[in-house]
């Protein structure tokens, strides 16, 4: 029996933002893994892309999912959660509330 842990990837620069947002909104997706730099948490590009996809997921009526940070920063799950909620709250308070309620944020050990 073959266990497929990674069955696909998507990057907004390679595949386009619409493809990424559609994938995040897909009801079959249950886990997003991230490996970004410390600057990536601050500059907002990754968090904005995630927010846009999660907004589409919410609008489609799908449940939340797990976002797992796999970089080398301490407490990266909490950092991802806070960064994502900050970006979401700047444009849509109801999206921020949905993310807070529906999504889970895992941390990888440092």
C-alpha positions as a Python dict, from the first residue, in 0.01 Angstrom:
ca = {
    (1, 'X'): (0, 0, 0),
    (2, 'X'): (128, 345, -89),
    (3, 'X'): (74, 634, 149),
    (4, 'X'): (88, 967, -29),
    (5, 'X'): (171, 1240, 219),
    (6, 'X'): (222, 1517, -36),
    (7, 'X'): (-7, 1485, -332),
    (8, 'X'): (39, 1831, -478),
    (9, 'X'): (186, 2175, -437),
    (10, 'X'): (83, 2521, -547),
    (11, 'X'): (274, 2848, -551),
    (12, 'X'): (113, 3179, -648),
    (13, 'X'): (410, 3294, -856),
    (14, 'X'): (432, 2968, -1049),
    (15, 'X'): (67, 2863, -1069),
    (16, 'X'): (-113, 3195, -1030),
    (17, 'X'): (-306, 3342, -741),
    (18, 'X'): (-641, 3213, -868),
    (19, 'X'): (-512, 2854, -872),
    (20, 'X'): (-384, 2893, -516),
    (21, 'X'): (-709, 3043, -389),
    (22, 'X'): (-913, 2769, -556),
    (23, 'X'): (-695, 2501, -401),
    (24, 'X'): (-727, 2655, -54),
    (25, 'X'): (-1106, 2670, -102),
    (26, 'X'): (-1127, 2306, -213),
    (27, 'X'): (-1336, 2097, 28),
    (28, 'X'): (-1090, 1807, -7),
    (29, 'X'): (-795, 2011, 123),
    (30, 'X'): (-742, 1965, 496),
    (31, 'X'): (-381, 2072, 555),
    (32, 'X'): (-162, 2356, 435),
    (33, 'X'): (207, 2344, 515),
    (34, 'X'): (419, 2657, 509),
    (35, 'X'): (791, 2712, 502),
    (36, 'X'): (851, 3085, 497),
    (37, 'X'): (1116, 3316, 634),
    (38, 'X'): (1078, 3542, 934),
    (39, 'X'): (1034, 3830, 690),
    (40, 'X'): (749, 3637, 527),
    (41, 'X'): (545, 3668, 843),
    (42, 'X'): (597, 4044, 847),
    (43, 'X'): (571, 4150, 482),
    (44, 'X'): (221, 4014, 441),
    (45, 'X'): (243, 3852, 95),
    (46, 'X'): (207, 3495, 220),
    (47, 'X'): (-58, 3590, 474),
    (48, 'X'): (-253, 3790, 215),
    (49, 'X'): (-251, 3493, -23),
    (50, 'X'): (-373, 3266, 256),
    (51, 'X'): (-644, 3514, 358),
    (52, 'X'): (-770, 3541, 1),
    (53, 'X'): (-792, 3162, -30),
    (54, 'X'): (-955, 3125, 311),
    (55, 'X'): (-1208, 3396, 221),
    (56, 'X'): (-1301, 3192, -86),
    (57, 'X'): (-1320, 2877, 130),
    (58, 'X'): (-1549, 3052, 381),
    (59, 'X'): (-1768, 3189, 102),
    (60, 'X'): (-1800, 2837, -43),
    (61, 'X'): (-1933, 2716, 292),
    (62, 'X'): (-1643, 2481, 356),
    (63, 'X'): (-1500, 2409, 700),
    (64, 'X'): (-1168, 2541, 821),
    (65, 'X'): (-844, 2349, 791),
    (66, 'X'): (-505, 2306, 956),
    (67, 'X'): (-216, 2537, 872),
    (68, 'X'): (116, 2387, 975),
    (69, 'X'): (430, 2602, 983),
    (70, 'X'): (740, 2399, 903),
    (71, 'X'): (1016, 2658, 935),
    (72, 'X'): (1273, 2707, 1209),
    (73, 'X'): (1110, 2985, 1410),
    (74, 'X'): (1003, 2926, 1767),
    (75, 'X'): (625, 2912, 1816),
    (76, 'X'): (575, 2939, 1439),
    (77, 'X'): (213, 2817, 1458),
    (78, 'X'): (119, 3096, 1697),
    (79, 'X'): (309, 3343, 1480),
    (80, 'X'): (125, 3222, 1169),
    (81, 'X'): (-210, 3249, 1346),
    (82, 'X'): (-144, 3603, 1472),
    (83, 'X'): (-9, 3723, 1137),
    (84, 'X'): (-302, 3575, 948),
    (85, 'X'): (-561, 3717, 1188),
    (86, 'X'): (-398, 4061, 1167),
    (87, 'X'): (-410, 4063, 787),
    (88, 'X'): (-767, 3930, 779),
    (89, 'X'): (-892, 4184, 1035),
    (90, 'X'): (-759, 4471, 824),
    (91, 'X'): (-1007, 4392, 548),
    (92, 'X'): (-1282, 4167, 686),
    (93, 'X'): (-1355, 4123, 1056),
    (94, 'X'): (-1595, 3836, 985),
    (95, 'X'): (-1320, 3648, 798),
    (96, 'X'): (-1082, 3698, 1091),
    (97, 'X'): (-1347, 3560, 1327),
    (98, 'X'): (-1409, 3262, 1096),
    (99, 'X'): (-1035, 3185, 1075),
    (100, 'X'): (-1001, 3212, 1452),
    (101, 'X'): (-1296, 2977, 1505),
    (102, 'X'): (-1248, 2729, 1217),
    (103, 'X'): (-875, 2696, 1149),
    (104, 'X'): (-606, 2519, 1350),
    (105, 'X'): (-241, 2622, 1360),
    (106, 'X'): (34, 2370, 1423),
    (107, 'X'): (395, 2438, 1512),
    (108, 'X'): (699, 2242, 1408),
    (109, 'X'): (975, 2195, 1664),
    (110, 'X'): (1270, 2420, 1630),
}
